[in-house]
């Protein structure tokens, strides 16, 4: 009889075991998933950081930011879109801005700018995989009800909804209070709760906000480290967008002007983040990224630096499109790697999805490609060799390998769009400043074919999926 009892108990044990195994397999496993800290600068040129030719040359060494390159991978041909919102869209969705924020025949900066609820964001993908998600800084992807960061996958947010130039308004002697334009406020939010407005974002607050962004992010990292839950800390800093006002602790510190002071300030804040990760014992299991949404501002008083490249943001030139990109993940990404292969902001989403075991959307076209093998040195080449170039809703051109074709250009003084009777074609290795397309092109007319093919393939993909549903 005891034999039957033992057999019955064993059968019950197996039934219980098989009941719980599917549940365990179905839930996202968070053990050993890497933490992610992503620092996104605002209108920060290619040539600002020491390892990109800046630093001391710009009046302020950047040893902390440079250390990410020493311990990881430096991309010299990392590309973004030509203005803030589409570039941030590309980061959050893995899709060109033309697919997400902009409607056919619609205004590129209308009331429904940003991303709709229909889009799946980087934060949502990570959240679905067991991550705590915190954003601290500038959003610029929607400021209407239901379209703030905590509506798009973030558990918590501190920052501003739009752009830093709005800090000029409260201090402007020409501001018309009856114009129906409201001042920007510092905002906070938790997922599932209505965002709260705090103090007005004016010039005084503009000078201190990046300090507060850093403090909120460090607090978030400390809290999540205690819980052992993997975290995504997203820090879209407000610098070096105009106005470039340093924190009082850094004002005059370099003796080389406000821009150098802000550069020193930024390097110090990044150093604090890196130190905190190290002190918590999280270094080997944390992906740390430093990059920017755009190249330098177009106005001369911003004093930004694009290094060897021509142009500024809002243009189709390399000074607009190429920005720093540094990534560190000790033990996974080999140290001291440098590559000039093309990588695009849209690639961040699928690459991080691969690193964490996340899923990418299958019901829409992603323009980003998975660069994980490239970054961990399993592949010597980038997973892409081309990209398209937009400003607003207008297609300006394409890059393919070391070549670039522009079907439209921008007048450097008036910003007028110039439709080219014949495309300008540049070899970016021979003519990195994009000065004389005709000088080198006649020997290489074959390059027409791959350049136009990239455009044709892109336009065909837009016909398959013209954009998100009307918001």
C-alpha positions in Angstrom: 0.0 0.0 0.0 2.9 2.4 0.8 4.2 1.8 -2.7 0.9 3.2 -4.1 1.1 6.2 -1.8 4.6 7.0 -2.9 3.7 6.7 -6.5 0.6 9.0 -6.0 2.8 11.6 -4.2 5.3 11.5 -7.1 2.5 11.9 -9.6 1.2 14.9 -7.7 4.7 16.4 -7.6 5.1 16.0 -11.4 1.7 17.6 -12.0 2.6 20.6 -9.8 6.0 20.8 -11.4 4.5 20.9 -14.9 1.9 23.5 -13.8 4.6 25.9 -12.8 7.2 25.3 -15.5 5.2 27.0 -18.3 4.6 30.0 -16.0 8.3 30.3 -15.4 9.0 30.1 -19.1 6.3 32.6 -19.9 7.5 35.4 -17.6 10.4 37.6 -18.7 13.7 36.4 -17.1 15.5 39.4 -15.7 18.5 37.6 -14.2 21.8 38.9 -15.7 20.0 41.2 -18.2 22.3 44.2 -18.7 21.3 47.6 -17.3 21.3 50.4 -19.8 22.3 54.0 -19.3 21.8 56.2 -22.4 23.0 59.8 -22.4 21.6 61.8 -25.3 23.0 65.3 -25.8 21.0 68.0 -27.5 22.5 69.7 -30.7 26.0 68.5 -29.7 28.5 68.6 -32.5 30.8 65.9 -33.7 33.9 67.8 -32.7 33.1 68.6 -29.0 34.6 65.5 -27.3 38.3 64.9 -26.9 38.4 61.6 -28.8 36.6 63.3 -31.7 39.2 66.1 -31.9 37.6 68.4 -29.3 38.1 68.5 -25.6 41.2 70.6 -24.9 40.9 72.1 -28.4 37.4 73.4 -27.3 38.6 74.8 -24.0 37.6 71.9 -21.8 39.1 68.4 -21.6 36.6 65.6 -21.5 38.4 62.7 -19.7 35.2 61.0 -18.5 33.5 60.9 -21.8 36.8 59.9 -23.5 37.1 56.9 -21.1 34.0 55.3 -22.7 35.9 55.1 -25.9 39.0 53.7 -24.2 36.9 51.0 -22.6 34.5 50.4 -25.5 33.6 51.3 -29.1 33.8 54.6 -30.9 31.8 55.2 -34.1 33.0 57.9 -36.4 30.2 57.5 -38.9 27.1 57.4 -36.6 24.2 59.2 -38.2 21.1 60.9 -36.9 18.2 62.9 -38.5 18.5 66.6 -39.2 16.3 67.9 -36.4 15.4 67.0 -32.8 12.0 65.4 -33.0 12.6 62.9 -35.9 15.9 62.0 -34.4 14.4 61.2 -31.0 11.6 59.3 -32.9 14.3 57.2 -34.6 15.9 56.4 -31.3 12.6 55.5 -29.6 11.0 53.5 -32.4 13.8 52.2 -34.7 11.9 53.9 -37.6 12.7 57.0 -39.7 10.7 60.1 -38.6 8.9 60.2 -41.9 7.1 57.0 -40.9 6.1 58.0 -37.4 5.5 61.6 -36.5 4.7 63.1 -39.9 1.5 62.6 -41.9 1.2 62.9 -45.7 0.8 66.5 -46.7 0.9 67.5 -43.0 2.9 70.1 -41.2 6.2 68.7 -39.9 5.8 70.7 -36.7 2.0 70.7 -36.2 0.1 70.3 -33.0 0.4 66.5 -33.3 4.2 66.4 -33.7 6.1 63.5 -32.0 5.0 59.9 -31.9 1.5 58.5 -31.6 0.4 55.9 -29.1 0.4 53.3 -31.9 4.2 53.3 -32.0 6.1 50.8 -29.9 9.0 52.5 -28.1 12.3 51.4 -26.8 11.1 51.9 -23.3 8.0 49.8 -23.9 10.1 47.0 -25.4 12.4 47.0 -22.3 9.5 47.3 -19.9 7.9 44.2 -21.5 11.2 42.4 -20.7 11.2 43.2 -17.0 13.1 46.5 -17.0 12.5 49.4 -14.8 12.4 52.5 -17.0 13.3 56.0 -16.0 13.6 59.1 -18.2 15.3 62.3 -16.9 15.4 65.2 -19.4 14.0 66.6 -22.6 11.2 64.5 -24.3 10.2 66.5 -27.4 7.9 63.7 -28.7 4.5 64.9 -27.7 3.1 67.3 -25.1 -0.6 66.4 -25.2 -2.6 64.2 -22.8 -1.6 60.5 -23.4 1.6 61.3 -25.2 4.1 62.0 -22.4 7.0 59.7 -21.6 5.1 57.8 -18.9 2.4 57.1 -21.6 5.1 55.6 -23.8 6.8 53.0 -21.6 8.6 55.0 -18.9 7.8 54.3 -15.3 8.9 57.8 -14.2 10.0 61.1 -15.7 11.5 64.3 -14.6 12.2 67.0 -17.2 10.7 69.2 -19.9 8.3 68.2 -22.6 9.7 70.4 -25.4 12.8 72.4 -26.4 15.2 74.5 -24.4 14.8 77.6 -26.5 11.5 78.1 -24.7 13.6 79.1 -21.6 14.0 82.4 -23.4 10.3 83.2 -23.2 9.7 84.1 -19.6 12.7 86.5 -19.6 11.9 88.1 -23.0 10.8 91.8 -22.8 8.9 91.3 -26.1 6.8 88.3 -25.0 3.1 88.9 -25.6 1.2 87.3 -22.8 -2.1 87.5 -24.7 -0.8 85.5 -27.6 -2.1 82.2 -26.3 1.4 80.8 -25.9 2.2 79.2 -22.5 5.5 79.0 -20.7 7.1 75.6 -20.4 7.3 74.1 -16.9 9.4 71.5 -15.3 7.3 68.3 -15.2 7.3 65.0 -13.3 5.2 61.9 -13.8 4.7 58.3 -12.8 3.3 55.7 -15.1 -0.5 55.7 -14.8 -0.7 59.1 -13.3 -1.3 62.5 -14.7 1.9 64.5 -15.1 2.4 67.4 -12.7 3.7 70.9 -13.6 6.2 72.5 -11.4 8.3 75.7 -11.7 8.5 77.7 -15.0 11.4 76.8 -17.2 13.3 80.1 -17.5 16.9 81.1 -17.9 17.7 80.5 -14.3 16.2 77.0 -14.4 17.8 76.3 -17.7 21.2 76.7 -16.1 20.5 74.2 -13.3 18.3 71.5 -15.0 21.1 69.2 -16.2 22.4 69.1 -12.7 18.9 68.0 -11.5 18.6 65.5 -14.4 21.8 63.9 -13.2 20.7 63.8 -9.6 17.3 62.2 -10.5 19.1 59.6 -12.7 21.6 58.7 -10.0 18.8 58.3 -7.4 16.9 56.0 -9.9 20.0 53.9 -10.5 20.6 53.5 -6.7 17.0 52.5 -6.1 16.9 50.0 -8.8 20.3 48.5 -7.9 18.8 47.6 -4.5 15.9 45.7 -6.1 18.2 43.7 -8.5 15.7 44.7 -11.3 17.5 45.5 -14.6 17.0 49.2 -15.4 17.0 51.6 -18.4 18.1 55.1 -17.4 17.5 57.5 -20.3 19.2 60.9 -19.8 18.3 63.3 -22.7 20.3 66.3 -21.4 19.2 69.8 -22.4 22.7 71.0 -23.3 24.1 72.2 -25.7 20.8 73.5 -27.2 20.5 77.2 -27.0 20.6 79.0 -24.6 24.0 77.5 -23.5 23.9 78.6 -19.9 26.3 76.8 -17.5 25.3 75.9 -14.0 26.5 78.4 -11.4 29.1 75.9 -10.1 30.7 75.8 -13.6 30.1 79.4 -14.8 33.6 80.9 -15.5 35.3 77.7 -14.4 37.3 77.1 -17.6 37.9 80.8 -18.4 37.1 80.0 -22.0 33.5 81.1 -22.2 30.1 79.6 -21.5 30.3 76.8 -24.1 33.6 75.5 -22.7 32.1 75.7 -19.2 29.1 73.6 -20.3 31.4 71.1 -21.9 33.3 70.7 -18.6 30.0 70.5 -16.8 28.7 67.7 -19.0 31.9 65.7 -18.7 31.7 66.0 -14.9 28.1 64.8 -14.9 28.9 61.9 -17.1 31.8 61.1 -14.8 29.4 61.0 -11.8 27.2 58.5 -13.7 30.1 56.3 -14.6 31.4 56.4 -11.0 28.0 55.5 -9.6 27.8 52.5 -11.9 31.3 51.4 -10.8 30.6 52.0 -7.0 27.4 49.9 -7.2 29.4 47.0 -8.7 27.3 47.2 -11.9 30.0 48.1 -14.4 30.4 44.8 -16.1 26.6 44.4 -16.5 25.8 47.8 -17.7 25.6 49.1 -21.3 26.6 52.8 -21.2 26.0 54.9 -24.3 26.9 58.5 -25.0 25.6 60.2 -28.2 23.6 63.2 -29.5 20.3 63.9 -31.3 21.8 66.4 -33.9 24.9 68.2 -34.9 25.5 71.8 -33.7 22.9 74.5 -33.8 22.7 76.5 -37.0 22.9 80.0 -35.3 26.5 81.2 -35.1 26.2 82.4 -31.5 25.8 78.8 -30.3 29.6 78.3 -30.9 29.1 74.5 -31.5 31.8 72.6 -33.4 31.2 69.9 -36.1 34.8 68.9 -36.4 35.8 68.3 -40.0 32.3 68.3 -41.3 30.3 70.9 -43.2 27.0 72.3 -42.1 24.8 72.4 -39.0 21.5 70.8 -37.9 18.6 71.5 -40.3 20.9 70.7 -43.2 21.7 67.6 -45.2 25.4 67.8 -44.6 27.7 65.7 -42.4 27.9 68.4 -39.7 24.2 67.9 -39.2 24.1 64.1 -39.5 27.3 62.8 -37.9 27.5 63.0 -34.1 29.6 61.2 -31.4 28.6 57.7 -30.5 30.4 55.9 -27.7 29.3 52.6 -26.1 30.8 50.6 -23.2 29.9 47.1 -22.0 33.0 45.5 -20.4 33.5 41.9 -21.2 31.1 42.0 -24.1 32.2 44.9 -26.3 35.9 44.8 -26.7 37.8 48.0 -25.7 39.4 50.6 -27.9 37.4 49.8 -31.1 37.0 52.4 -33.7 35.0 52.2 -37.0 34.0 54.5 -39.8 31.2 52.2 -41.0 27.8 53.7 -41.3 25.5 53.2 -38.3 22.2 55.0 -37.8 20.1 56.1 -34.8 17.4 53.7 -35.9 19.8 50.8 -35.2 19.8 51.4 -31.4 16.3 49.9 -30.9 16.9 46.5 -32.6 20.5 46.3 -31.3 19.4 46.8 -27.7 16.5 44.4 -28.2 19.0 41.7 -29.2 21.3 42.4 -26.3 18.4 42.0 -23.7 16.5 39.2 -25.5 13.6 41.5 -26.3 11.2 41.4 -29.2 11.0 43.9 -32.0 7.6 44.7 -33.6 6.6 42.4 -36.5 3.6 44.4 -37.7 5.4 47.4 -39.1 8.6 48.3 -41.0 11.7 48.9 -38.9 14.4 51.0 -40.6 16.9 50.0 -37.9 19.1 47.0 -38.2 20.7 44.8 -35.5 24.3 45.9 -34.9 25.0 43.6 -32.0 27.5 41.3 -33.9 29.3 44.4 -35.1 29.6 46.0 -31.7 30.8 42.8 -29.9 33.3 42.1 -32.8 31.7 39.0 -34.2 31.5 40.9 -37.4 34.1 43.3 -38.8 31.5 45.3 -40.8 28.3 47.3 -39.9 25.1 45.6 -40.7 24.1 48.5 -42.9 25.9 50.4 -45.7 23.3 53.0 -46.5 20.7 55.5 -45.1 18.3 58.1 -46.4 18.4 61.8 -45.5 15.2 63.8 -44.7 14.6 67.4 -43.5 11.0 67.7 -42.4 8.9 65.8 -44.9 11.3 66.3 -47.8 13.7 63.6 -49.0 17.1 65.3 -49.6 19.4 62.4 -50.4 21.2 59.2 -49.5 24.5 57.9 -48.2 25.9 54.6 -49.4 29.3 53.5 -48.1 31.7 56.5 -48.6 29.4 58.2 -51.1 26.6 60.7 -50.7 24.0 62.0 -53.2 21.9 65.0 -52.6 18.9 65.7 -54.8 18.3 68.9 -52.8 20.7 71.2 -51.0 20.4 74.1 -48.5 21.6 77.6 -49.0 24.0 78.2 -46.1 22.9 81.9 -45.6 19.1 81.8 -46.2 18.4 78.1 -45.4 16.4 78.1 -48.7 15.9 74.7 -50.3 17.7 74.3 -53.6 16.3 71.7 -55.9 19.2 70.4 -57.9 18.9 70.1 -61.7 21.4 67.2 -61.4 22.2 65.6 -58.1 25.3 66.5 -56.2 27.5 63.5 -55.5 30.3 63.5 -53.0 33.0 61.1 -52.1 33.2 61.6 -48.3 36.7 60.2 -48.0 38.2 62.4 -50.7 36.0 65.4 -50.0 34.8 65.2 -46.4 33.6 68.9 -46.4 31.3 68.3 -49.4 32.8 71.2 -51.3 33.2 70.2 -54.9 31.1 67.2 -56.1 31.9 67.6 -59.8 35.7 67.5 -59.1 35.8 63.8 -58.4 32.6 62.4 -59.8 33.3 61.9 -63.5 35.6 59.0 -62.9 32.9 57.2 -60.9 29.6 57.6 -62.6 28.9 53.9 -61.8 28.0 55.0 -58.3 24.7 56.4 -59.6 23.3 52.8 -59.6 23.7 51.9 -55.9 22.8 55.4 -54.7 19.5 55.5 -56.6 18.7 52.0 -55.6 18.7 52.9 -51.9 16.2 55.7 -52.6 14.0 53.5 -54.8 13.9 50.8 -52.2 13.0 53.3 -49.5 10.2 54.9 -51.5 8.8 51.5 -52.3 8.8 50.7 -48.5 6.8 53.9 -47.8 4.2 52.7 -50.3 3.9 49.5 -48.3 3.5 51.4 -45.1 2.7 55.0 -45.6 2.7 56.0 -41.9 1.0 55.7 -38.6 -2.8 56.0 -38.3 -4.0 59.6 -38.1 -3.6 60.7 -34.5 
